[in-house]
Amino acid sequence: MKAAVIGAGWAGLAASVALREAGAKVTVFEAGHTPGGRARRVFHDGFESPLDNGQHLLSGAYTHTLALMRRVGRNPDALLMRRSLRLASLDGRFRLSAPRLPAPLHMAVAILGARGLSWADRFATLRLMRGLRAMSWTPPRDWTVQQLLHYHAQSDALIRQVWEPLCLAALNTPVASASAGLFARVLRDSLAGRREDSDLLLPCTDLSALWPDAAARQVTMRYGSTVRQLRPAEDGIDINQERFDAAVLAVPPAFAARLLDAPLRAAGATGLLDALRAFDYLPIATLNLRLAGPWRLPEPMMMLREEPARGHVGQWLFDRAQLAGDALAGELAVVASAATSLADRNRQQAIEALIDQVAEQAAAHPQRLPPMPEVAAAELFIEKRATFAAVPGLTRPLNSTPWPTLALAGDWTDTGYPGVLEGAVRSGLEAARVLNPRAGD
């Protein structure tokens, strides 16, 4: 089989690996010049090592991603820092740490021993988990996360301190509009499964080096190649006037809609076309900081307390130097999900406000952290269409299309997950199976 994959993001590259393993000769079309899509390596003059266009976190429940890394010769144990679930705020007000006990005991002990929660909120958290289990982790399809939390009597303080940051991290959508069903799926897979499923996996290298580079070396890559013509048929598919036996279209849905507008209309599949056009998107901002000297955080990943009126909109702080194992460097990444307000602000003012947020909350830590060194370089990345808005009732396309020669792939397909890396990988593997049932065996 002569197969094409359009898009070298995590979904497209996962599809290319599975198709190649099934015996296909795979060509990947990528408009950019680096594999990884919206989770890729970037370079900046102010930083010696590569950055990422957005800081990402994996979990122990990402079984397909971890297996795929091994399939392309990458060792997750060497490239990812695995830590038991531990959420700690930079200002020291909140801490939740899961012990290495059998599930679900580890989560019960973590919740009951959490610092910064009242006993009423600790029991409310357990009540929510029991309630979700009782409804088989499937709340009503039209519920928002906020409705789910209020139904289970979660206090405003608990929502603000725990559930909203987790919802933003997982769905990149505020609790008031986020899908309760998708949030429940994330909680089920990460907190209610095996103990190791709740582990946090922090990349110790750039995201392209994690596995996309290795996957790209196994196929024919056409970097800087934009697909402008796509003509699917029952017996093959033409891409930029070149014939292939089959193809995976692994691009954002808006781009897929443009490429498939005429073919879908001709096939009478306007419902799929409408679904591709129905997505809204939300940004994620990542501020990378290079400090003038080394500065270690108590944890490689810490929570930040938000004060939007002051521009303090970061939710998570990563110690990149600690993750890279560089004791002589000071390098941080501040992440702000659903960062619509940040995208609209003056760039320099936004950077200064986030730096102030980190410095102020570090100064409040009870361990009396040393003052944050002077910032030597700062680079703010705002991925304006980082993920789709994970709202209730959203109809997400399947991987199949009206043509047996064309499959769709992307975290926006009907994976059951929000727009996360594991969803992209699973979608790519399923797209390969649509074209060749032996792919992935």
Beta strands, then each sheet from edge to edge (+ up, - down):
strand 1: 2-6
strand 2: 25-30
strand 3: 41-42
strand 4: 51-52
strand 5: 58-59
strand 6: 80-83
strand 7: 86-88
strand 8: 95-97
strand 9: 200-203
strand 10: 220-223
strand 11: 230-233
strand 12: 236-239
strand 13: 242-244
strand 14: 246-249
strand 15: 281-291
strand 16: 301-303
strand 17: 316-319
strand 18: 331-337
strand 19: 375-388
strand 20: 406-408
sheet 1: 10+ 2+ 1+ 14+ 20+
sheet 2: 3+ 4-
sheet 3: 5+ 9- 6+
sheet 4: 7+ 8-
sheet 5: 11+ 12- 13+
sheet 6: 16+ 17- 18+ 15- 19+
end
